[in-house]
Amino acid sequence: MSDAYSNVVGGSLKLKGKRGKTKKRTHTEAEVVVAQDTEAAPEAAAMATTAASEAGASALPEDKAGLTKAQLDYVRAHERNMRRKGDEQKAKTYRDRIAGLNEYLSNLSEHHDVPRVTKH
């Protein structure tokens, strides 16, 4: 009976892209030196960050550092549009927003009308 199962592979199921334990990343010497410098002179680090913020567009946040030119252009345009939309929303009062919604709904065709539901 054991001969029938002699060619079966035992053990657990092996999956692709194993998400098991990962090795902890060790700090490089450059990171350690930078960390020691910022701990030793926090005022100098604060001045460096203010200088970078004053530089404006030339200094990018860390999350945008690896983007291509086209991706940066997209992100900047998206942020600009979101600010513009926010400013427009702030400029309108509640009454103005309701009036705009009512005007939009009145311009819709009859296809969009909600049918009346009645009980028989």
N, C-alpha and C positions, 0 to 999 in steps of 0.2 A: 504494500500500500504506500509506503514512503517513496517507492520508485516513481510513482505517478507525479509526485510533487518535487522531485529532485532538481528540476530546471527552473523552479520559481525563485525569483530574487526576493530575499527577505529584507526586513528593515522598514523604516518610515518612507513615506512618499517624498520624493525629491522634486521641489518646485523651482521654476525659473525665477530669477529676480528675488532671491532669498532676502527677507527683511529681518534677519536675525540680529545678533549683537554686532555692533559696529565698534571699531577701535576708536578710542578717545584721541582727539587731535592734540598733539603736543605743541607747545608754544615754540616758535622759532626764536633765535637770538635777537632778531630785529624787533619782534613784538615785545620781548622782555625789556629791551633797552628803552623802547618808546614808553612802556608802562612805567618804568623807573623814572624816566624824565618827567612824565606828567605828574607822578606822585611827588617828586622832589620840588617841582616848581608849578604849582597849580595856577599861579597868577600868569605865568608865561603861556600856559595852555589856554587860559581864558582869553588872553590877548590875541592868541593865534586864531581862536574861533571867531572873535569879533572882527578881526582883519579879513577872515574868509567871508564872513557875512556881508561886510562892506563891499567886497569885490563884486557881489551880485551874481550875474548870470555866469561868470567864469567859474565860480565855485559851485559844483553840483553836489547835491546830497548823495550819501553813499549808495542809496537804493537806485539812483539814476546813473551811477558812474560807468556801468558796463553797457550802456545802451548805444545803439548806432545813431547817426545824425538824423535819420528818418524817424526813428523811434523817439528821439528827444523832441523833434519838431511836433510829432503827434501828441506827446505828453504836454508840451507847452500849450498847444492849441486847445487841447481838452481842458486844461486848467483855466485858460483864458475864457473859454466858453462857459464853464461852470461859474466863474466869477461874474460874468455878464448876466447869466440867468439869475443868479442870486441877487444881484443888484436890481434887476427888473422886478423880481418878486418883492423885494423890500420896498420899492417905490410904490407899488400898488397897495391900496387899502383893501379890506375885505369886501367892501361894497363894489369896488372896481373889478375885483376878481369874479364876483358873482355876476355882475353885468356882462363881463366878457364871456363867461360860461353860458349864460342865457342867450347871448347873441349867437354863439357857436351852435347851440342846440337848435335855435330857430332856423338857422341856415341849412340844417341837415334835411335830407329828403325824407319822404314819408316811409321809406323802407326802414329807417332807423327808429320809427315810433314804436313805443311799447304798447302792445295790444291790451285792451281793457279786459280784465278778468272779472266775470260776474258769477254769482251763484244762481242756480236755477231752482 
